[in-house]
Amino acid sequence: MTIPYNNISLTGIGEQLEEHIKKIWKLNNYDFILPGELSLNGKYFYITSKEFGKLTKLTYEVLTKDIPSLKKTELFILFLKKQNWTFYFKNIINILNTINFPIIWETHAGLNIKYQQIKFSSKAITIKYNWIQGSQAITISIPTDKIDKVKMSRYFMPNFIHSLDASNVHLLINYLSKQDNIYFYTIHDCLLVEKEYGIYIYNCGNCLYKANKY
C-alpha cells in the first residue's frame, strides 16, 4: 500500500486494492475475487462490494490510526529513522520553518533547487479604461516577506518527487539523444516511443532508477 505525497483517502486505498484484486459483475453489483495466498486453505474466495468497502475502511484505519499509534515504541522509532522518509522530511521542514530557512537540495542530474513558499496578501484595485467609459474592480495577490509554513509542509513532498522524476527524464533523454534513430516524446514523467523501442527504453529507465537508489 502506497501513501502518495504523504496523503491518503478511502477512495485512494480502494483504487489501490482494486489493482491487485479481480472483480466480476454479478447481480447488479461487483463481487471481488481475493487470491488464495490471502486465505487459510490457500484457495481463492469471493467477497461482496459491501465487504470490500469494509476491507478498504479497515486498511485505512490501520494506516492512519494503528500504525501512527506505534510511534511511541522504540522498535517503531528505529524503523522510522531508517526507512520512513516522510517522517524524516516532515521534521526537517519543521526545523527549517522555525528558523525561516528555505529547503535546498541538489538532484542527481546536478540541478540545485531552492524551495520556499511565501504568503500573499490580497488587494482590490480598480482598472479604468481609456477607450470606453467605465471601470472594473479586480483583486490581485501581492507577495509578502512571510513564509507560508503550512504550504511548506504540505507541498514539499510532491515537489521533491517531481524533481527526482524530472532529473531521471533529463538523464534518460541525454542518453537517448546520443543513440541513432530513436525518436521519443516526453510529458512530465512519461515517455512515448515507437513500439520496437519500448522494452529498451523501459530497461534504460530502470537502470537509472537503480543507479540513483530511488
C-alpha positions in Angstrom: 0.0 0.0 0.0 1.3 3.4 -1.0 0.6 6.7 0.7 1.1 9.2 -2.2 2.7 12.5 -1.3 2.1 12.0 2.4 -1.7 11.9 1.8 -4.2 9.1 1.9 -8.0 8.7 1.4 -10.6 5.9 1.5 -11.1 6.3 -2.3 -7.3 6.1 -2.9 -7.0 3.0 -0.8 -9.9 1.3 -2.6 -8.3 2.1 -6.0 -5.0 0.6 -5.0 -6.7 -2.5 -3.6 -8.6 -3.0 -6.9 -5.3 -3.0 -8.8 -4.5 -6.4 -7.1 -8.0 -7.9 -6.9 -10.1 -9.2 -9.7 -13.8 -8.2 -9.8 -16.8 -9.5 -11.7 -20.2 -8.1 -12.4 -22.8 -10.2 -10.6 -26.5 -9.4 -9.9 -26.2 -5.7 -10.5 -23.1 -5.4 -8.3 -19.5 -6.3 -8.2 -18.0 -9.3 -6.5 -14.3 -9.3 -5.7 -12.1 -12.4 -6.1 -9.3 -12.5 -3.5 -6.2 -14.6 -4.3 -5.5 -17.9 -2.5 -2.5 -16.5 -0.6 -4.9 -14.4 1.5 -6.9 -17.4 2.7 -6.1 -20.1 5.3 -6.8 -23.0 2.9 -4.9 -21.5 0.0 -8.0 -21.2 -2.2 -9.3 -18.0 -3.7 -12.6 -16.7 -2.4 -15.2 -14.1 -3.1 -16.3 -11.0 -1.2 -19.2 -8.7 -1.9 -18.9 -5.0 -2.7 -20.1 -4.2 0.9 -17.3 -6.5 2.3 -14.8 -4.8 0.0 -15.9 -1.5 1.5 -15.2 -2.8 5.0 -11.8 -4.1 3.9 -11.0 -0.6 2.5 -12.1 1.1 5.7 -10.1 -1.4 7.8 -6.9 -0.8 5.7 -7.5 3.0 6.0 -7.7 2.7 9.8 -4.6 0.6 10.1 -2.6 3.1 8.0 -3.9 6.3 9.6 -4.6 5.2 13.2 -3.0 1.9 14.3 0.5 2.4 12.7 0.9 6.0 13.9 -0.1 4.8 17.4 3.0 2.6 17.4 5.3 5.7 17.2 5.9 5.5 21.0 7.6 2.1 20.8 11.4 2.0 20.5 11.2 -0.5 17.6 8.9 1.7 15.5 11.1 4.8 16.2 14.1 2.8 14.9 12.1 1.8 11.8 11.2 5.5 11.2 14.8 6.6 11.5 15.9 4.0 8.9 13.1 3.8 6.4 10.3 6.4 6.8 11.5 9.3 4.7 8.1 11.1 5.2 8.8 11.3 8.9 12.3 12.5 8.3 11.3 15.2 5.8 8.5 16.4 8.0 10.8 17.1 10.9 13.5 18.7 8.7 10.8 21.0 7.3 9.6 21.9 10.8 13.1 22.8 11.8 13.7 25.0 8.7 10.3 26.7 9.1 11.3 27.6 12.7 14.4 29.4 11.6 12.9 30.7 8.4 15.3 28.9 6.1 14.4 27.6 2.6 14.8 23.9 1.7 17.8 23.4 -0.6 18.7 20.2 -2.4 20.6 19.0 -5.4 19.1 16.5 -7.8 21.1 13.6 -9.2 21.1 15.5 -12.6 23.1 18.3 -10.9 20.3 20.9 -10.6 20.2 23.0 -7.4 16.7 23.7 -6.1 15.7 26.3 -3.5 12.2 25.7 -2.3 10.3 28.2 -0.1 6.6 29.1 0.0 5.6 32.7 0.9 2.3 34.2 1.9 0.4 36.5 -0.3 -1.9 39.3 0.6 -5.0 40.4 -1.4 -5.6 43.9 -2.6 -8.6 45.2 -4.5 -7.9 47.7 -7.3 -10.0 49.4 -9.9 -9.0 49.5 -13.6 -10.1 52.4 -15.7 -10.3 52.0 -19.5 -9.3 54.9 -21.7 -11.2 53.7 -24.8 -14.5 53.2 -23.1 -16.4 54.8 -20.3 -16.3 52.6 -17.2 -14.0 50.7 -14.9 -13.5 47.2 -13.5 -12.7 46.1 -9.9 -10.2 43.2 -9.6 -8.3 41.5 -6.8 -4.5 40.9 -7.1 -2.2 38.9 -4.9 0.8 40.6 -3.5 3.8 38.6 -2.2 4.8 39.3 1.4 8.1 38.6 3.3 6.3 36.0 5.5 6.8 32.2 5.0 3.7 30.1 4.4 4.7 27.2 6.8 1.5 25.2 6.1 2.3 25.1 2.3 5.9 24.4 3.0 5.0 21.3 4.9 2.1 20.2 2.6 3.6 20.8 -0.8 7.3 19.9 -0.4 6.9 16.1 -0.9 5.2 16.4 -4.3 7.7 19.0 -5.5 10.6 16.9 -4.3 9.3 13.8 -6.0 8.7 15.7 -9.2 12.3 17.0 -9.1 13.5 13.4 -9.0 11.3 12.3 -11.8 12.4 15.3 -13.9 16.0 14.6 -13.3 15.6 11.0 -14.3 13.9 12.0 -17.5 16.7 14.5 -18.1 19.4 11.9 -17.8 17.4 9.4 -19.9 16.9 12.0 -22.7 20.6 12.9 -22.5 21.5 9.2 -23.0 18.9 8.6 -25.7 19.9 11.7 -27.7 23.3 10.0 -28.3 21.6 6.9 -29.8 20.8 6.7 -33.5 17.3 6.8 -34.9 15.4 6.7 -31.6 12.6 9.3 -31.7 10.7 9.9 -28.5 8.3 12.4 -26.8 8.2 13.2 -23.1 5.4 14.6 -21.0 6.2 15.1 -17.3 7.5 11.6 -16.2 6.1 9.7 -19.2 7.8 8.8 -22.5 6.3 8.0 -25.9 8.4 5.9 -28.2 7.9 3.6 -31.1 6.8 0.1 -30.1 10.0 -1.6 -31.1 12.0 0.5 -28.6 9.5 0.1 -25.7 11.4 -2.6 -23.8 14.8 -0.9 -24.4 13.6 2.4 -23.0 12.0 0.7 -20.0 15.2 -1.1 -19.2 17.2 2.2 -19.5 14.8 3.9 -17.2 15.1 1.1 -14.6 18.8 1.2 -14.7 18.8 5.0 -13.9 16.4 4.4 -11.0 18.6 1.6 -9.6 21.8 3.6 -10.2 20.4 6.5 -8.2 18.8 4.3 -5.5 15.3 5.5 -5.5 
